[in-house]
Amino acid sequence: MLNKVPAQAWRWYGLALLVIVLDQISKHWVEAVLTYNEPVVFTSFFNFTLRYNPGAAFSFLSDAGGWQRWFFTVVAIVVSALLVVWIARVAATKRLEAFGLTMILGGAIGNVYDRIVLGHVVDFIVVHYQDYYWPAFNLADSAITLGAILLIADMIFTKEKPANA
């Protein structure tokens, strides 16, 4: 089975692994140096604040009682498995699509690791304007967002070649 995976796909999987490693290093670092919910201000619109999110994006279902941890874990594992297959299918021919999928895969696995091991996702990047705060996020979330933007750009700007060409 593994010998049928195109060589190009392994490069994308390696990049996803790099995203996971950088995400986990950053989360371990902020947990070691920051105090929970105490901001470290860098600019008037950006700080690091250690937060824990037991829910999904924007703390969706964060107060649901615990079942959401396993629900989001199962969803992320299923989606990650689909992404692995999808990347293998497009790795050699659709680089932008493969790159976007790779970012989503790395980010999803980075956050699912937190859910399984810690029971919550570690967030720490906070962007705000005056008193309007964007929910805290992490490098995995950033990778997922970048991946989604790349997939949208690929759909809008990449022209499919006709099948008979």
C-alpha positions as CSV (number, residue, x, y, z in Angstrom):
1,M,0.0,0.0,0.0
2,L,2.7,2.5,1.0
3,N,4.7,1.8,-2.2
4,K,1.8,3.0,-4.2
5,V,2.0,6.5,-2.7
6,P,3.6,8.9,-5.2
7,A,7.0,10.3,-4.3
8,Q,5.7,13.8,-4.5
9,A,3.1,13.0,-1.8
10,W,5.8,12.1,0.7
11,R,7.2,15.6,0.3
12,W,3.8,17.0,1.2
13,Y,3.5,14.7,4.1
14,G,6.9,15.8,5.3
15,L,5.7,19.4,5.1
16,A,2.6,18.5,7.1
17,L,4.9,16.9,9.7
18,L,6.9,20.1,9.9
19,V,3.7,22.1,10.6
20,I,2.8,19.7,13.4
21,V,6.3,19.9,14.9
22,L,6.4,23.7,14.8
23,D,2.9,23.9,16.2
24,Q,3.7,21.6,19.1
25,I,7.0,23.4,19.9
26,S,5.2,26.7,20.0
27,K,2.5,25.4,22.3
28,H,5.0,23.8,24.7
29,W,7.0,27.0,24.7
30,V,4.1,29.2,25.6
31,E,2.9,26.9,28.3
32,A,6.4,27.0,29.8
33,V,6.8,30.8,29.7
34,L,3.3,32.2,30.0
35,T,0.8,32.4,32.8
36,Y,-2.7,31.4,31.9
37,N,-4.9,34.3,30.7
38,E,-2.2,37.0,31.4
39,P,-1.3,38.8,28.2
40,V,2.2,39.6,27.0
41,V,1.7,42.7,24.9
42,F,3.8,43.1,21.7
43,T,1.9,45.9,20.0
44,S,-1.4,47.8,20.4
45,F,-3.1,45.1,18.4
46,F,-1.2,41.9,19.0
47,N,-0.3,39.9,22.1
48,F,0.3,36.4,23.4
49,T,-2.2,35.1,26.0
50,L,-2.2,31.5,27.0
51,R,-5.7,30.1,26.7
52,Y,-7.2,26.6,26.6
53,N,-10.1,25.8,24.2
54,P,-12.0,22.6,24.8
55,G,-14.3,23.4,21.9
56,A,-13.8,24.0,18.2
57,A,-13.2,27.2,16.3
58,F,-14.2,30.3,18.1
59,S,-14.8,28.1,21.2
60,F,-17.8,26.5,19.6
61,L,-19.3,24.0,22.1
62,S,-16.5,24.8,24.6
63,D,-19.0,24.4,27.5
64,A,-20.7,21.3,26.2
65,G,-19.7,19.1,29.0
66,G,-16.8,17.0,27.6
67,W,-18.4,14.9,24.8
68,Q,-17.2,17.5,22.2
69,R,-13.5,16.5,22.9
70,W,-14.1,13.1,21.4
71,F,-16.5,14.3,18.7
72,F,-14.0,16.8,17.4
73,T,-11.2,14.3,17.7
74,V,-13.0,11.7,15.6
75,V,-14.0,14.4,13.0
76,A,-10.4,15.6,12.7
77,I,-9.0,12.0,12.4
78,V,-11.5,11.2,9.6
79,V,-10.8,14.4,7.8
80,S,-7.1,13.9,8.1
81,A,-7.4,10.4,6.6
82,L,-9.3,11.9,3.7
83,L,-6.7,14.6,3.3
84,V,-3.9,12.0,3.2
85,V,-5.6,10.2,0.3
86,W,-6.5,13.5,-1.5
87,I,-2.9,14.7,-1.2
88,A,-1.6,11.5,-2.8
89,R,-4.0,11.9,-5.7
90,V,-3.1,15.5,-6.5
91,A,0.5,15.6,-5.3
92,A,2.2,15.4,-8.7
93,T,-0.2,17.6,-10.8
94,K,-1.8,20.2,-8.6
95,R,0.8,21.9,-6.4
96,L,-1.3,24.7,-5.0
97,E,-4.1,22.4,-4.1
98,A,-1.6,19.9,-2.5
99,F,0.0,22.7,-0.6
100,G,-3.3,24.0,0.8
101,L,-4.4,20.4,1.7
102,T,-1.0,19.9,3.4
103,M,-1.4,23.0,5.6
104,I,-4.9,21.8,6.6
105,L,-3.6,18.3,7.4
106,G,-0.7,19.6,9.5
107,G,-2.9,22.0,11.4
108,A,-5.7,19.4,12.0
109,I,-3.2,16.9,13.4
110,G,-1.5,19.5,15.5
111,N,-4.9,20.4,17.2
112,V,-6.1,16.8,17.4
113,Y,-2.9,15.9,19.3
114,D,-3.8,18.5,21.9
115,R,-7.3,17.2,22.2
116,I,-6.2,13.6,22.7
117,V,-3.3,14.3,25.1
118,L,-4.5,17.5,26.9
119,G,-8.3,17.5,26.5
120,H,-8.2,20.9,25.0
121,V,-6.4,22.9,22.3
122,V,-3.6,25.4,23.4
123,D,-4.2,28.8,21.9
124,F,-2.0,31.9,22.5
125,I,-2.0,34.3,19.6
126,V,-4.4,37.2,20.1
127,V,-5.2,40.0,17.6
128,H,-7.4,42.9,18.5
129,Y,-8.5,46.4,17.7
130,Q,-9.1,48.5,20.7
131,D,-11.6,46.4,22.8
132,Y,-12.6,44.1,19.9
133,Y,-10.8,40.8,20.2
134,W,-10.4,38.0,17.6
135,P,-10.6,34.7,19.4
136,A,-7.1,33.4,20.5
137,F,-5.6,30.9,18.0
138,N,-2.3,29.0,17.4
139,L,0.0,28.0,14.6
140,A,-2.2,25.0,13.7
141,D,-5.2,27.3,13.3
142,S,-3.0,29.6,11.1
143,A,-2.0,26.7,8.9
144,I,-5.6,25.5,8.5
145,T,-6.7,29.1,7.6
146,L,-3.8,29.4,5.1
147,G,-4.7,26.1,3.6
148,A,-8.3,27.1,3.2
149,I,-7.3,30.4,1.5
150,L,-5.0,28.5,-0.9
151,L,-7.7,26.0,-1.8
152,I,-10.1,28.9,-2.5
153,A,-7.5,30.7,-4.6
154,D,-6.8,27.4,-6.5
155,M,-10.5,27.0,-7.3
156,I,-10.8,30.6,-8.4
157,F,-7.6,31.1,-10.4
158,T,-6.6,27.7,-11.6
159,K,-8.1,26.7,-15.0
160,E,-8.7,23.0,-15.5
161,K,-7.2,21.6,-18.7
162,P,-9.8,19.8,-20.9
163,A,-9.8,16.0,-20.6
164,N,-9.1,15.6,-24.3
165,A,-6.0,17.9,-24.3
